[in-house]
Amino acid sequence: MIVLALCLVDEARCWAAGESVRSVVDENALEGTPAALWDVDGAGDPTIQGFATDISINRGETVRFKVTTDASAFRVEIYRVGYYRGAGARKVADIGEAETFAVRQPECLKQAETGLVDCGNWQVSASWDVPARSRSGVYVARIIRSDTSGASHIMFVVRDDDGGSGILLQTSDTTWQAYNDYGGNSLYEGEPAGRAYKVSYNRPLIVRGSEYRRTSFWANEYPMIRWLEANGYDVSYLSGVDTARRGHLIRRHKLFVSSGHDEYWSGDQRDNVEAARDAGVNLAFFSGNSVFWKTRWEPSIDASGREYRTLVCYKETHAGEKIDPSPLATGTWRDPRFSPPNDSARPENALKGTIYVANCCRFDAVTVSADQAKARFWRNTGLDTLSRSQSVLVGLRTVGFEWDSDLDNGSRPAGLVRLSSTRLDVEAALRDFGSNYGSDTVTHNVTLFRHKSGSLVFAAGTTLWGWALDATHDDPDKQSAPTDLRLQQATVNLLADMSLFPASPNGALVVTQAPPDTVPPVASIRSPRTLEDHMFHLPVSVSGSATDQGGVPAGIEVSVDGGANWHPANGVSDWSYTFTPDRRSFVSILARAVDDSGNLQPVPTSVTIKVSGFARLIYAGLVGLVLGCGALLLAFVARRRRLLAKRRMMGL
């Protein structure tokens, strides 16, 4: 308690006292700083802006800031973002005017052919030696003019490369920079093609004050961090850049988290996450539109040539041709047209289960059916009382502003479970690989599957999942809503099934790990029957049921090509699937069930039907025609005989 009290008033003396790294609970028990003192409006004061020379640093390293201002002096306050009894951040250091260098920096470097704006030629203006026992987190340097007190933010991440927390949360900084238009260019506007092809981390980050403020950290990721730390989850942090350059760190944790709007992923970033999954690390995508654009990295163009400072995305999907001079494609991950043979297209649902379908701005609740509500994900939420025909809405305005669906596109993971299905009419549904949108009816899904490594992979399929967890965040569209205890409880349930538990849970939450279930379910096929005869090019209806021990059936998959491809059926306990044979043959219909723990039936149930061709169809038609004509002729003859007999009786 003495050390804790000391930390409340003097961070430096706290470290000098020899305290070990604080737990998330102890860290957030410290007194926070009121948001009125640490926050800024939008992108802050335009007359004082800056950036860190690296998006992240390890504990014990030095973070350096480059600041431009016309003020004669400025100072810096360092804050760690968290919950802190609702305050949202805590001051951890002050850097006085005597330790800073105020200067109006030179014009940023520009590369006309790509639209790159790189301010790496600026001078270092201030620095902070991160204490070796600092808690990993998202940090903010608040740079403040000494004359007017105008202030702006510089964001960076403090890593813990030696630690192994339960949860490792990745910031969506690649997406921040894609939308960042400091200097006039971003991946959405400017030169040379109405957009830049390259953007630099060597720039102040002004997304929060632009038309793209909906994609900022403060709108989408901040509430997730507040909720995790408020409930005492053992969480540490890394940047999207680190996922690419330090992917080995992921394997030291039980769970890797993507949150908010996590749209831009490089090849090495995805490879490292997939390798961690294959090694048994769980994945949770509390995000939407994630892993959509494929990127690559180049060094900065300033004299330092620092690696991982230039984010490259030519968006060849928009161009309709190969324009990136690199052999690698930088279109959408799902676009196969420009990928070299050794780097084929990988739709994002192959990694996370869902795939982006709707662009801006429909805000709706998550719809859970009675069958879906039986899944262990929804335990202790009160949804288990639904009757068979009912559904319920949870998380008002959680589906938005960009969101995903479970599509049967050939990349759907085996054993994928739909935990919700929200059917919506939208004006901007994606119609191709990533360029054209139009009105359509599409379905949002929350999904879960168990990878063959044993890891669980969850996808919320929306950028706004955090809004249901914590109500403090930027709300650019003014459509926010109260938090939802049922989605909070479901998130606790998910993490518990990954053996991750809150050390200081909200009193309204029930923290239980459901009994483990390792017994797979069994699907049965009721119709058609084995060797039943069906006609070529006529639909075949397949139906059946499923049972499970220790859980509930949660999904059915059907194959009609010997198991090469699997497709989701409609329904669960009672299910159906329709397909149309495209050739004459014996067709083996396979069905397998998956339960709410992600256990997939290892040996599918099967029936074999006989599919006859057009010749038989024509023959059957001719036979029918002949028989029909014969019947008509017999009827005509019989009628004629009756008429003749009647005439004879009348003496005619």
Buried (B, 14 or more C-beta within 10 A) or exposed (E): EEBEEBBEEEBEEBBEEEBEBBBBBBBBBBEBBEEEBBBBEBBBBEBBBBBBBBBBBBBBBEBBBBBBBEBEBBBBBBBBBBBBEEBBBBBBBEBEBEEBBBBEBEEBBBBEEBBBBBBBBBEEBBBBEBBEBBBBBBBBBBBBBBEEEBBBBBBBBBBBBEBEBBBBBBBBBBBBBBBBBBBEBBBBBBBEBEBBBBBBBBBBBBBBBBEBBBBBBBBBBBBBBBBBBBBBBBBBBBBBBBBBBBBEBBBBBBBBBBBBBBBBBBBBBBBBBBBBBEEEBBBBBBBBBBBBBBBBBBEBBBEEEBEBBBBBBBBBBBBEEBBBEEEBBBBBBBBEEBBEEEEEBBBBBBBBBBBBBBBBBBBBBBBBBBBBBBBBBBBBBBBEEBEEEEBBBBBBBBBBBBBBBBBEEEBBBBBBBBBBBBEBEBEBBBEEBBBEBEEBEBBBBBBBBBBEEEBBBBBBBBBBBBBBBBBBBBBBBEBBBEBBBBBBBBBBBBBBBBEBBBEBBBEEBEBEEBEEBEEBBBBEBEEBEEEEEBBBBEEBEBBBBBEBEBBBBBBBBBBBEEEEEBBBBEBBBBBBBEBEBEEBBEBBBBBBBBBBBBBBBEEBBBBBBBBBBEEBBEEEEEEEEEEEEEEEEEEEEEEEEEEEEEEEEEEE
